[in-house]
Structure formats: C-alpha cells, structure tokens
Amino acid sequence: MRVITWNINSVRARLAIVEQLINETSPDMLCLQETKVQDHMFPHDFFESLGYKYRAIKGQKSHHGVATVSKIPLQETYSIDWCTKGDARHIAVMLATGQTVHNFYVPAGGDEPNPDVNDKFAHKLKFLDEMTAWSKGLTDPSILVGDLNIAPDPNDVWDHKKLLKVVSHTPIEVDAMQTLIDAHGWHDVVRAFVPTPEKLFSWWSYRARDWSAADKGRRLDHVWTSPCLKGAASAMQVIRSARGWEKPSDHAPICVDFDF
C-alpha cells in the first residue's frame, strides 16, 4: 500500500499538480492537509475520475481542512474535534486489513512562542496535549500522517541555533512532540529511512526567491506508526521536486510504501 501525505495549501487551486503527483507516483491513498474547502465544494468528480472511489473529508471555509482519498475500500471513517474548536484538522479511516490511518493538520501556532501572550501558540500546545492523552489509550494498529508543524530534530531545520526561538522548532514544542511520541511509542518512519545527522526537510517558505538554492527548509510533515507496525514500511521518499512544480504548495509530499 502506497500512502502519500501532502499539505496541499488549497486543493482546488492545485488540482494540476495533484494530478501530476498521482500520475507520477500512483498512490493507493493520498492524505491531504490544508485543503481550504467546504465539504460540499470538495472536487469529488476529479478524484473519482482518477480512480479514488473512497473518500473521507473534513473541511471548512477558507482554511484548515483534511481529506483522505483512496483506491482501497474504507471500512469506517471518523473525525475528532480537537480542543472543541470545530476546526477541520483530523480525519481517520479504517482499513479492512485492520489498520487505522489518521490524517492530521496540527495548528501552526502563530509567531510568538509564548502561550501567555499568543492564543494560537496556546492552542497548539493544548492540541498536542490532547493528542498525547489520546495516544496513551490508542489500541488499534495505527498510521499517523500529516503536517504536524513541528521540526523536532536539530537536523530537521536548516539552522538549529537560529530557529530555537522560531515557532515550529522551539524547545517547548519539541518537548511536547517527544512526550506525544512516548505516549504511544510512535515510530518515525521518515527518519528510519533517512537517519540523523542527515538534513531532511519537507517545507520551504514562499519568501525565498530561489528556495532550492537557499535550502532554508524544515521537516514539518511526518509519517508515524504504532510500535506493532514498525517494520511495515518498505520504502520512503520526500518528493522534493514537487516543491518546484508550477504553482506549488510550500510543502513537499512524503511517500511511504507499506507491506500489509
């Protein structure tokens, strides 16, 4: 089973490169974040025409939104309302083989890494706390994918020292993510294939005139599995080239092959 996760930054605005990705990689399941579309306006016909008969979506107007489209039948789908804000930040799909795939879009957290003065950062930390509590009680063999908006390792950012006070790489966020990982024993699939100290990024700012040459990236997108699925991934690729496609997202897709 080939799974791709991608923060698409508006799915309707980028259907051309979604189709390009599908044509080049043929994923069985595509998990999108930041779809920025209400459910009744989601491009179902587009995905249906490409063979993705099974779809689970959770959207809202203008921002956030997650969607999982699949060639593989989905047994059940559901969404959790994290922090009871009504945001479209999670969709889960259960497979006939017994695994559940959780598609997440964790809050970015704003600019100031202080929860006392920045409500967005406080929201992010609360979201992570709720994910941690949820992870402690998780019993289903699970795959967690998505834009988690944290680059946890010094080699997940272009300059560790310069980004220590920048939201997405601050110690408080990194510690919160490690607590979340420990709560379930989550296995970092991406770093299993590209271990540190090798630098690895999945996001590059639109602000850079030549993003590839500057290479000031961060690894904000993740694929994790339950401990029981630790050996299930047989291949992984961060599709960096997609960041340079026409009218790109600022995130690159991450592709993982699982043997189920």
C-alpha positions in Angstrom: 0.0 0.0 0.0 1.5 3.3 -1.1 0.5 6.3 1.1 1.3 9.9 0.4 0.8 12.8 2.8 0.9 16.3 1.5 -0.1 19.8 2.8 -1.6 21.0 -0.5 -2.3 24.6 0.6 -5.7 24.7 -1.2 -6.7 21.6 -3.1 -8.9 23.3 -5.7 -6.1 25.8 -6.5 -3.6 23.0 -7.1 -5.5 20.2 -8.9 -3.0 20.3 -11.8 -0.1 19.3 -9.5 -2.2 16.8 -7.6 -2.9 15.1 -10.9 0.8 15.3 -11.7 1.7 13.6 -8.4 -0.9 10.9 -8.9 0.3 10.2 -12.5 4.0 10.0 -11.4 3.6 8.0 -8.2 0.3 6.1 -8.3 -0.5 6.2 -4.6 -3.2 3.9 -3.2 -4.0 6.5 -0.6 -3.5 10.3 -0.7 -3.8 12.2 2.6 -4.1 16.0 2.1 -4.0 18.8 4.6 -5.0 22.4 4.4 -7.5 21.7 1.7 -9.3 25.0 2.4 -12.6 23.9 1.0 -16.1 23.2 2.5 -17.3 19.6 2.1 -20.0 20.4 -0.4 -17.4 22.1 -2.7 -14.8 19.3 -2.5 -13.7 18.2 -6.0 -15.1 14.7 -5.7 -15.5 14.2 -9.5 -11.8 15.0 -10.0 -10.7 12.3 -7.7 -13.3 9.8 -8.9 -12.0 10.2 -12.4 -8.5 9.3 -11.2 -9.7 6.1 -9.5 -10.1 7.3 -5.9 -13.5 5.9 -5.3 -13.3 6.1 -1.5 -13.0 9.5 0.2 -13.1 10.8 3.7 -13.2 14.6 4.0 -13.4 17.2 6.8 -13.4 20.7 5.5 -14.3 24.3 6.3 -14.4 27.6 4.5 -11.1 29.2 3.5 -8.7 27.5 5.9 -7.6 24.2 7.5 -9.3 21.0 6.2 -8.1 17.4 5.7 -9.0 14.8 3.1 -8.1 11.2 2.6 -8.8 9.7 -0.8 -8.2 6.1 -1.5 -8.3 3.3 -4.1 -8.6 0.9 -1.2 -12.1 0.4 0.4 -12.5 2.3 3.7 -14.4 0.3 6.4 -15.2 3.3 8.6 -14.3 7.0 8.8 -14.5 9.5 11.7 -13.1 12.8 12.9 -12.2 14.1 16.3 -12.9 17.7 17.3 -9.6 18.6 19.0 -9.8 21.4 21.5 -13.6 21.6 20.7 -13.0 24.4 18.3 -14.8 22.9 15.4 -11.7 23.0 13.2 -11.2 20.6 10.4 -7.9 19.2 11.5 -8.3 15.4 11.6 -9.8 12.5 9.7 -9.4 8.8 10.4 -10.0 5.9 8.0 -10.1 2.2 9.0 -8.9 -0.4 6.6 -10.1 -4.0 6.0 -6.6 -5.2 7.0 -7.1 -3.7 10.5 -5.0 -0.6 10.4 -6.4 2.9 11.0 -4.8 5.9 9.1 -5.0 9.2 11.0 -4.6 12.3 8.9 -3.7 15.4 10.9 -3.2 19.1 10.5 -1.7 20.5 13.7 -2.1 24.2 14.4 0.9 26.3 13.2 1.0 28.3 16.4 1.5 31.9 15.2 4.7 33.8 15.5 5.3 34.3 19.2 6.3 31.1 21.1 4.6 32.2 24.4 1.2 30.8 25.3 0.6 33.6 27.7 0.5 36.2 25.0 -0.2 34.2 21.9 -3.6 32.3 21.8 -2.5 30.5 18.7 0.5 29.0 20.4 -1.5 28.1 23.4 -4.0 26.3 21.1 -1.1 24.4 19.5 0.2 23.2 22.9 -3.3 22.2 24.0 -3.8 20.3 20.8 -0.6 18.4 21.3 -1.6 17.7 24.9 -4.9 16.2 23.7 -3.1 14.1 21.1 -0.8 12.8 23.8 -3.7 11.8 26.0 -5.4 10.1 23.0 -2.1 8.3 22.1 -1.9 6.8 25.6 -5.2 5.0 25.1 -4.7 4.0 21.5 -5.1 0.3 20.9 -5.6 0.0 17.1 -2.6 -0.5 14.9 -2.3 3.0 13.5 -0.5 5.1 11.0 -0.4 8.8 11.7 0.4 11.2 8.9 0.2 14.9 8.2 1.5 18.4 8.7 2.4 18.4 12.4 4.0 21.8 12.2 7.0 20.8 14.3 10.5 20.1 13.2 11.8 18.1 16.2 15.4 17.3 15.5 18.3 19.8 15.0 18.8 18.3 11.6 15.1 18.8 10.7 15.9 22.6 10.2 18.4 24.5 8.1 19.9 26.1 11.2 19.2 24.7 14.7 20.6 27.7 16.7 18.9 30.4 14.6 15.5 28.6 14.8 15.4 27.9 18.5 13.1 30.8 19.1 11.1 30.3 15.9 7.7 28.6 16.2 8.0 25.0 14.9 11.4 24.4 16.4 11.3 25.8 19.9 12.2 23.6 22.9 8.7 23.7 24.3 7.3 22.3 21.0 10.0 19.8 20.6 9.5 18.5 24.2 5.7 18.4 23.6 6.2 16.3 20.5 8.6 13.9 22.3 6.0 13.4 25.0 3.4 12.7 22.4 5.7 10.2 20.7 6.5 8.5 24.0 2.8 8.2 24.9 2.2 5.5 22.3 5.7 4.6 21.3 5.2 6.2 17.9 7.8 5.1 15.3 9.1 7.9 13.0 9.1 6.2 9.6 10.8 9.0 7.7 13.8 9.2 10.0 14.0 5.4 9.9 15.0 5.7 6.2 17.0 8.9 6.5 18.6 8.9 9.9 20.2 11.9 11.5 22.6 13.6 11.2 21.5 13.9 7.6 19.5 17.1 7.0 15.9 16.5 5.8 13.2 19.0 5.0 9.6 18.9 3.7 8.8 22.7 3.8 10.4 25.7 2.2 9.0 29.2 2.6 7.4 31.0 -0.4 9.5 34.1 0.7 12.8 32.6 -0.7 13.4 33.7 -4.3 15.3 30.5 -5.0 14.0 28.1 -2.4 16.1 25.2 -3.6 19.4 27.0 -3.7 18.8 28.7 -0.3 17.5 25.4 1.1 16.3 27.0 4.3 13.8 24.2 5.0 12.2 22.5 7.9 10.8 18.9 8.3 7.2 19.7 9.4 5.5 16.7 7.7 5.6 13.3 9.3 4.6 9.7 9.0 4.5 7.6 12.2 3.3 4.1 13.0 2.3 2.2 16.1 5.1 0.0 17.5 3.5 -3.1 16.1 3.8 -1.7 12.6 7.5 -0.6 13.0 8.7 -3.0 10.2 5.8 -2.5 7.9 7.3 0.4 5.8 9.5 -0.8 2.9 10.3 2.5 1.2 10.1 6.2 1.8 10.7 9.3 -0.3 10.3 13.0 0.3 9.3 14.2 -3.2 11.3 17.4 -3.1 10.9 18.0 -6.8 7.2 18.8 -6.2 8.1 22.0 -4.4 9.4 23.3 -7.7 6.3 22.4 -9.8 4.1 25.1 -11.3 2.1 26.9 -8.7 3.4 24.7 -5.9 2.5 24.1 -2.3 5.2 25.2 0.1 5.3 21.6 1.3 6.6 18.5 -0.4 4.7 15.2 -0.5 6.0 12.3 1.6 5.5 8.9 0.0 5.7 5.7 2.0 5.2 2.1 0.9 3.7 -0.3 3.4 3.7 -4.1 3.2 0.3 -5.3 4.5 
